Amino acid sequence: MEITVRPAVEQDLAALLALHRELNPDDAPLPPESALAVWRCVAGSGGGRSWSRRRRTGWWSVRPTAS
């Protein structure tokens, strides 16, 4: 199986939220505008880079990076 690794960017947010809903169905959904605000805050904090990996199920990431 081939895996492609790349930095996660803001455009990955919708897919990450969908993955979170799938993995945590009992959690209340986070409004997209709130998720975007959190993403931008964490990405702008300079806390490092995170990575996404491409697998058959789609993109996933651990921590956002600035776009």
C-alpha positions in Angstrom: 0.0 0.0 0.0 1.3 3.4 -1.0 1.0 6.2 1.6 1.6 9.9 0.8 2.5 12.2 3.6 2.0 16.0 3.4 1.4 18.9 5.8 -2.2 19.3 6.9 -3.8 22.6 5.7 -7.0 24.5 6.4 -8.6 23.0 3.3 -8.4 19.6 5.2 -10.7 20.9 8.0 -14.0 19.6 6.5 -12.6 16.1 6.1 -11.1 16.1 9.6 -14.5 17.2 11.1 -16.2 14.3 9.2 -13.6 11.9 10.5 -14.1 13.2 14.0 -17.9 12.7 13.7 -17.3 9.1 12.5 -14.9 8.3 15.3 -16.8 10.1 18.0 -20.5 9.8 17.2 -21.6 10.7 20.7 -19.8 14.1 20.6 -21.9 17.2 19.8 -21.0 18.5 16.3 -18.7 21.5 16.3 -20.1 24.4 14.2 -17.9 24.9 11.1 -17.2 28.5 12.0 -16.0 27.5 15.5 -13.8 24.7 14.1 -12.3 27.2 11.7 -11.5 29.7 14.5 -9.8 26.9 16.5 -7.9 25.7 13.5 -6.6 29.2 12.7 -5.7 29.8 16.4 -3.7 26.6 16.7 -2.1 26.9 13.2 -1.0 30.5 14.0 0.5 29.5 17.4 3.8 28.3 15.9 3.4 25.1 17.8 5.0 23.0 15.0 3.9 21.2 11.9 1.6 18.3 11.7 1.2 15.9 8.9 -1.6 14.2 7.0 -1.4 10.7 5.5 -3.3 9.6 2.5 -4.8 6.1 2.8 -7.7 4.4 1.1 -10.1 6.0 3.6 -8.9 9.6 2.9 -6.8 12.3 4.5 -6.3 12.5 8.2 -4.1 14.6 10.5 -3.2 15.1 14.1 -2.6 18.9 14.4 -3.2 21.7 11.9 -0.6 23.8 10.3 -0.9 27.3 8.7 -2.0 27.2 5.1 
